């Protein structure tokens, strides 16, 4: 299949229930590992994929971007169907494009959006067990909106990151953090230039704490300044979290729009 090396970017979506997160691991089944196996079979090359972020075990993606280098001659437009034929039914590639040589799914990403979904009802929905957080206590949306708004802006987000991956700085810019209702679910949509480990799930836990009256939305700026993870709300479970939107420049940005 030889030829010059291409840098191919793909848009994909997946249900993360069966996977130990995105990142390839030695013994666990991961989304990246599953995609690499399919691409290796398809191209006859040892393929390594770079993803736009390390989603955790049980976390989903409605929109995700990954890129890989290959000398294969399959046109980008034909690639999704070819790869999907080799993938399990909980992962699907929806588009592919030839990207610039220097494109990198994580480093070239300008903004990311995550959505967190809660089934706020006294009766659980068995169909959403792995796709939303079941929380039976009535939530106070007005209080949640005030709490979520307190996270908008450029802050040190050490107070809402779990210790895990080391980063040079814990300062990030959150562009919006909105609470809304959709299909009987209470949801939070948050967009930033980057996210720390478990940051969205810790923000959601803190917003819920405010609804419960354990914290006041007015406390949040001070808690961010203190930077102590123990003082903010719990990290809510992974199954309610979805990567929902990504921003890139150029051809990849057009593909993701």
C-alpha positions as CSV (number, residue, x, y, z in Angstrom):
1,X,0.0,0.0,0.0
2,X,3.1,2.2,0.1
3,X,3.5,5.9,-0.8
4,X,4.2,9.1,1.0
5,X,3.1,9.4,4.7
6,X,-0.2,11.0,5.3
7,X,-1.6,12.5,8.4
8,X,-5.2,11.5,8.6
9,X,-7.7,13.0,11.1
10,X,-10.9,11.2,12.0
11,X,-14.1,12.3,13.7
12,X,-15.6,9.5,15.8
13,X,-18.1,8.8,18.5
14,X,-18.2,6.1,21.1
15,X,-20.1,4.6,24.1
16,X,-17.3,4.2,26.7
17,X,-19.1,1.7,28.9
18,X,-17.1,-1.3,27.8
19,X,-13.8,0.4,27.8
20,X,-11.1,1.4,30.2
21,X,-11.0,4.9,28.9
22,X,-9.4,6.2,25.7
23,X,-5.6,5.7,26.4
24,X,-3.9,2.5,25.4
25,X,-3.0,0.3,28.3
26,X,-1.2,-3.0,28.5
27,X,-3.9,-5.3,29.8
28,X,-7.2,-3.3,29.6
29,X,-9.4,-2.9,26.6
30,X,-9.4,0.8,25.5
31,X,-11.0,2.9,22.8
32,X,-7.6,3.8,21.3
33,X,-6.3,0.2,21.4
34,X,-9.5,-1.0,19.7
35,X,-9.2,1.6,16.9
36,X,-5.5,1.0,16.4
37,X,-6.2,-2.7,16.0
38,X,-8.8,-1.9,13.3
39,X,-6.5,0.5,11.5
40,X,-3.6,-1.9,11.6
41,X,-5.7,-4.6,10.0
42,X,-7.0,-2.1,7.4
43,X,-3.6,-0.6,6.4
44,X,-1.2,-3.5,7.1
45,X,0.9,-1.0,9.1
46,X,1.5,-0.7,12.8
47,X,-0.7,2.3,13.4
48,X,-0.6,4.6,16.5
49,X,-3.5,7.0,17.1
50,X,-3.3,10.3,18.9
51,X,-6.6,11.3,20.6
52,X,-7.8,14.8,21.5
53,X,-8.0,13.9,25.2
54,X,-7.8,11.0,27.8
55,X,-11.4,10.2,28.5
56,X,-11.8,8.0,31.6
57,X,-13.3,4.5,31.9
58,X,-17.1,4.7,31.3
59,X,-17.0,8.2,29.7
60,X,-18.6,8.7,26.3
61,X,-17.9,10.8,23.2
62,X,-20.5,12.3,20.9
63,X,-17.7,14.0,19.1
64,X,-14.1,13.0,19.3
65,X,-11.0,13.6,17.1
66,X,-8.0,11.4,16.6
67,X,-5.2,11.4,14.0
68,X,-2.7,8.8,12.7
69,X,0.1,8.7,10.2
70,X,-0.1,6.2,7.4
71,X,1.2,5.5,3.9
72,X,-2.1,3.8,2.9
73,X,-3.8,4.9,-0.3
74,X,-7.5,4.7,0.9
75,X,-9.2,8.1,0.1
76,X,-10.2,9.9,3.3
77,X,-13.8,9.9,2.2
78,X,-13.8,6.1,2.0
79,X,-12.0,5.5,5.3
80,X,-15.0,5.7,7.7
81,X,-16.9,2.8,6.2
82,X,-13.7,0.8,5.8
83,X,-12.7,1.2,9.5
84,X,-16.2,0.8,10.8
85,X,-16.4,-2.6,9.2
86,X,-13.6,-3.7,11.5
87,X,-14.8,-1.9,14.7
88,X,-17.2,-3.1,17.4
89,X,-20.6,-1.5,17.3
90,X,-20.0,0.9,20.2
91,X,-17.4,2.9,18.2
92,X,-18.0,4.6,14.9
93,X,-15.9,6.8,12.7
94,X,-18.1,9.4,11.1
95,X,-15.7,11.4,8.9
96,X,-12.0,11.5,7.9
97,X,-9.8,14.1,6.3
98,X,-6.2,14.5,5.2
99,X,-4.7,16.9,7.8
100,X,-1.5,19.1,7.6
101,X,1.7,17.2,8.5
102,X,2.0,19.1,11.8
103,X,-1.6,18.5,13.0
104,X,-2.0,16.8,16.4
105,X,-5.4,15.9,17.7
106,X,-4.6,17.1,21.3
107,X,-2.0,19.9,20.7
108,X,-4.0,21.5,17.8
109,X,-7.3,21.6,19.7
110,X,-8.3,25.1,20.6
111,X,-11.3,24.4,22.8
112,X,-13.3,21.4,24.1
113,X,-16.8,21.1,25.3
114,X,-18.1,18.4,27.7
115,X,-21.7,17.7,28.7
116,X,-22.7,16.0,31.9
117,X,-26.1,14.4,32.1
118,X,-28.2,13.6,35.2
119,X,-31.5,11.7,35.4
120,X,-33.1,13.7,38.2
121,X,-36.0,11.6,39.1
122,X,-37.2,9.4,41.9
123,X,-37.4,6.4,39.5
124,X,-34.3,5.3,37.7
125,X,-34.3,4.7,34.0
126,X,-32.7,1.2,33.3
127,X,-31.9,2.3,29.7
128,X,-29.7,5.2,31.0
129,X,-27.8,3.3,33.7
130,X,-24.5,3.6,31.8
131,X,-25.4,6.9,30.1
132,X,-26.4,9.3,32.8
133,X,-26.0,9.8,36.6
134,X,-29.1,8.8,38.5
135,X,-29.7,11.4,41.2
136,X,-33.1,11.1,42.9
137,X,-33.1,14.2,45.1
138,X,-34.8,17.2,43.4
139,X,-32.2,19.6,42.0
140,X,-32.5,23.4,42.3
141,X,-31.6,24.7,38.9
142,X,-31.4,28.4,39.8
143,X,-28.8,27.6,42.5
144,X,-27.0,25.3,40.1
145,X,-26.9,28.0,37.4
146,X,-25.4,30.5,39.8
147,X,-22.8,27.9,40.9
148,X,-21.9,26.9,37.3
149,X,-21.4,30.6,36.3
150,X,-18.8,31.0,39.1
151,X,-16.4,28.7,37.2
152,X,-16.4,30.9,34.0
153,X,-13.3,32.8,33.3
154,X,-9.5,32.2,33.7
155,X,-8.8,30.6,37.1
156,X,-6.5,28.1,38.8
157,X,-8.6,25.0,38.8
158,X,-6.5,23.0,41.2
159,X,-9.6,22.9,43.6
160,X,-11.5,20.7,41.1
161,X,-8.8,18.4,39.7
162,X,-8.1,14.9,40.9
163,X,-4.5,14.0,41.4
164,X,-3.4,12.0,38.4
165,X,-1.7,13.3,35.3
166,X,0.9,16.0,36.0
167,X,0.4,19.3,34.2
168,X,2.7,22.3,34.1
169,X,-0.1,24.6,35.2
170,X,-3.6,24.2,36.6
171,X,-4.7,27.5,35.2
172,X,-7.4,27.1,32.5
173,X,-10.0,29.4,30.8
174,X,-13.6,28.3,31.0
175,X,-15.7,30.0,28.2
176,X,-19.1,28.9,29.4
177,X,-20.6,26.6,32.0
178,X,-24.4,26.3,31.6
179,X,-27.1,24.3,33.3
180,X,-30.1,23.3,31.1
181,X,-32.8,20.7,30.9
182,X,-33.1,18.3,28.0
183,X,-35.2,15.2,27.5
184,X,-36.1,15.1,31.2
185,X,-32.4,15.3,32.2
186,X,-30.6,18.0,34.0
187,X,-27.4,18.8,32.1
188,X,-24.3,20.9,32.4
189,X,-22.4,22.0,29.3
190,X,-18.9,23.4,29.9
191,X,-16.3,24.7,27.4
192,X,-12.7,25.4,28.1
193,X,-9.3,25.8,26.4
194,X,-8.3,22.6,28.2
195,X,-9.4,20.4,31.1
196,X,-7.6,19.0,34.1
197,X,-8.0,15.4,35.2
198,X,-11.7,14.9,36.4
199,X,-12.2,18.6,36.3
200,X,-15.7,18.5,34.8
201,X,-16.9,15.8,37.2
202,X,-15.6,17.7,40.2
203,X,-17.3,21.0,38.9
204,X,-20.5,19.0,38.6
205,X,-20.1,17.6,42.1
206,X,-19.6,21.1,43.5
207,X,-22.6,22.5,41.6
208,X,-24.7,19.6,43.1
209,X,-23.3,20.5,46.6
210,X,-24.6,24.0,46.1
211,X,-28.1,22.6,45.1
212,X,-28.0,20.5,48.4
213,X,-27.1,23.6,50.4
214,X,-23.7,22.2,51.5
215,X,-22.0,25.1,49.7
216,X,-23.1,28.5,48.5
217,X,-22.4,29.6,44.9
218,X,-20.8,32.7,46.5
219,X,-18.2,30.4,48.1
220,X,-16.8,29.1,44.8
221,X,-14.4,32.0,43.9
222,X,-12.8,31.7,47.3
223,X,-12.6,27.9,47.0
224,X,-10.8,28.3,43.7
225,X,-8.3,30.7,45.2
226,X,-7.6,28.3,48.1
227,X,-7.0,25.5,45.6
228,X,-7.8,22.6,48.0
229,X,-9.6,19.7,46.3
230,X,-10.9,18.5,49.7
231,X,-13.1,21.6,50.1
232,X,-15.1,21.3,46.9
233,X,-17.8,18.8,45.9
234,X,-17.3,15.1,45.1
235,X,-16.3,13.8,41.7
236,X,-19.5,12.5,40.2
237,X,-19.6,9.2,38.4
238,X,-18.1,8.8,34.8
239,X,-21.2,7.5,33.0
240,X,-22.9,10.9,32.8
241,X,-19.9,12.6,31.0
242,X,-19.7,13.1,27.3
243,X,-17.2,14.9,25.1
244,X,-19.6,16.9,22.8
245,X,-17.7,19.5,20.8
246,X,-14.2,20.3,19.6
247,X,-12.7,23.4,17.9
248,X,-9.8,23.2,15.4
249,X,-8.5,25.4,12.6
250,X,-8.6,24.5,8.9
251,X,-9.9,21.3,7.3
252,X,-10.1,19.4,10.6
253,X,-12.2,22.3,12.0
254,X,-14.6,22.0,9.1
255,X,-14.9,18.2,9.6
256,X,-15.7,18.7,13.3
257,X,-18.2,21.5,12.8
